[in-house]
């Protein structure tokens, strides 16, 4: 259990913890949440849409967010760091814009101004990753938690008197807790993140977004230099030449052995007579 082969996840977890601590130390937490009536409509602070997912504003959310990101690192192991980082960037852009727009244009007017708050934190991005985890990773085992003390009489009563969980349930519980910390705003972000993740997987997003990749150097990938590439080609050609020569020699030896085996008894007697004289 470590961050082996997951540099993007390690950066996310450390960055989330560091940014949340810095926001508390420098007393700037009030810059990261969004109140539509005050920040968007009155003061036109639209730049908040680009920073509201950079940190959490309380320690409980930081703990659960870091644990959720760590437990979902298997997606980076399956996809590779470059594709995973590209998915995170696209998801962050979409989930940073869609929830404030929905809240400003639709939900706030329908609720007569009661639904006005969008809490800080990358909960939408975590739910976008969770959508990939739900679709890609199968459960290993399942278990049931009984709701009654008495033993069930039949299978139907057994299924009705017990809850079925799997080894994946803990990941869902962590994310669900994040969605309920500051609801309904956090629940809105979680729902949008889940839909963005499903849209990515179902190829409902524009192809330019799903095919785009971050530069390789950003995730530690190195492009071999020209001399290194030509040296690799030379070594491969030499190894292929050596294997071809070995195969040819083996064929020649096999051909000579076959020729010796095909000599008649008379030819062998003549060779013995010539050797005697």
N, C-alpha and C positions, 0 to 999 in steps of 0.2 A: 504494500500500500504506500505509494509514493507518487511523485510527479514525473516519474521516468517516462521519457518519450512524449511528454505533454507540456512543451514550453509555453504554449498559448494559455493553457489553463493555469499554470503557475503564475504567469504574468497577471492574469485576470484576478486571481485570488489575492495576490500581494497588492495589486493596484487598488482593489476594492477596499481592503483593510486600511491601506495607507491613506487613501483619499478620504475615507470616512473619519479617520483619526485627525487628519489635517483640518477637515471642515469643523470639527469640534474644538480643536486647539486654537484656531484662528477666528472662531466665532463667526463663520460665514455660512452656517447651515441654512439660513433664511434665503440664500440665493438659489437653492437647488429645488425646492418644491414649487408648484405652480398653483396659484389661485387665479382662476380665469377672470373674475370680475375686477380684481385689483391689478394683477400683473399684465394681463393680455389686453383687456378692454380699456382700462383706465390709463395705464402707463406705457402701453405698447412694448412691453419687454418680451418680444418674440424670441430673443436669444436664449431665453430659458428652455425653449424646446430642444436645444442642442446640448444642454448640460444637466438636465434633471435626472439623467440615468447614471451620472458619474459616481455617485456615492449614496449611502444610506445615512439617515439622520438619527438613528438610535442603535444602541449596541446589539439589541436582540435581532434586528434585521441584518446587521453585519454578520453575526454569527451564523444565522440560518442561510444567508446568501452565500457565504464562503463555503459552508458545508454542501450546499446544493451544487455549486460549481465544481467542487472537488469530486463529488459522487457522479457527476455527469461527464467526467473527463474521458470516459470510454468512447464517446463520440469522436473526440480528437484522435484517439488511437485507431479507430476504424477508418476515418476519413483522411487522416494526415493533417499536419499542422497548417499547411497552406490553405487547403479547402475549408478547414474549420475556421481559420481566421477570416477568410473571405465571407463565409456565412455569417459570422458575428458582425462584421462591418455592415453588411446589407441589412441584417435584422435590426441592428442598432439604429440605422438611418430611418427605416420604416416605422419602427416602434417609437421613435422619438417624435415623429411628426403626426402619426395617425391618432393616438389618444388625445393630445391637446386639441386637434381639429374636431374630433368627435365630441369632446366635452364642450367646446365653444359653440359649435354650430347646431348640435342636435340635443345632447343630454341636458345641458344647462337650461336652455329655453323650455324643454319639456318638463323639467322639475321645478320651474319657476325660481331658478337661482339656488335651489337647495343643494344640488350636485355641482359643486364649484371647485373642488380640491383634488389635485393630483399629487400624490406623495413622491418624494425622491427615491431613487434606487433603480437598479437594473432588473427589476422583477420581470418586465416584458421580455428581455433578452433571455433570461433563465427559462421562461416558459417556451420560448421558441426552440431552445436546446432540448427541453423536456419533450416537445413534440417529436423530435428526431429520435430521442431515446425510447419513447413509447412505440414507435414504428419499427425501429431497427433491432432492438435488444430483446430477445425472448426471455421469459422467466425460467429459472432453473428448477424451482420447487414451489409448491403451494402448501398452505397450512390453514386450518380453520380455528376460529375462536368461538367457543360455545357460548350461547346466550342464556342457557338454562342449565340447571344442575342435573336434572334427570336425563337418562339416556333416551335418545330418540327411538321411536317404535319402527319407523321405516325411513327410506331414503328421502321421501318428500319432506317429512318432518325434520330430518337431519339438515337438509338444505335451508329450511325455513328458520331453524333455531341456531344457526351458526353463520358467522361471517368468514368468507374466504379471502385470504391474503396471499401474497407471493413475496419472493425476495426483492422485488422491485417496489413494494409498497412504501418502504421507508423513504425512497427518493420522492415519491409523490406526496407523502406527508410533509416533508420539508418544504417543497414548493407550495403546497396548499397553505401552509402556515404563513408564508410570505404573501400570498394572495389575500389573506384575511387580516393581516396586521393593521392596515389602515384602510379598510374597505369603506365605501364602495370604490374609491379611487384606485387602490391597489388591485382590486378585482377587475376593474376595467383594463388596466395595464396587462394583467395576466391573461385575460381573454384575447386581447389584441396580439400579444406575443404568441399564444398558442395558434391563432389563425395564421399569422405570418409564417410560423414554422410549418404548418400543414400546407400552406400555399407554396412554399419552397419545395416541399417534398412532392407535391402533386403537380409541379411544373406549371402552376397558375401564374407565377410571376413572369415578367418579360425575360426572354432568353438572355438578354445582355446582362441582367443582374445575376442569374444563376450560373452563367459561364464565366463571369468576371473573377479574377484571382488577384490577390495582393502580390506585390513583388516578393520573389523568393527570399531575398536577403532580409526581409522584414521578420521572417520566422526562422532565420538561421540557415537557410539553404544557400549553398555556394555553387556558383557556376564554374566549371573547370576552365582553366586558361587554355589558350591555343596549344602551347607546348605540351601541357599535360594531356590534352585530348589526343594529339598526334602520337605521343609516347604510348598511350594506351592502345591506339590502333596498331602501332609497330609491334608491341608485345603480343597482341592478339594474333597478328599475321605470323609472327615467329612461332608461336605455339601451334597454330594450324599447320604451318610448314613442317614442324617437327613430327606432329602426329601423322601427317600424310606420308612422310619418309619412313616412319616406323611401320605404317601399314603396308607400304610398298615392299619393304624388306621382308616382312612376314609373309607376304604373298609369294615373293621370289623363293624364299626358303621352302615354303609349302610346295611350290612348283617343282623345285629340285628334288624334294623328297618323293613327290609323286612320280617324277621321272625315274628315280632309282627303284621305286616299287614296281614300275612297269617293265623293267628289264627281264628278258626271258632267261631260262636255265642255261641254254646254250651260250648266251652272251657272258654270263657269269663264269662258265667253265673256260671259255676262251681267255678271259681276263686272268684267271688263275694260271693258265699255261704260259701266257706272256710274262707273268711275274716270275715264274720258275726259271725261264731262260734269260 
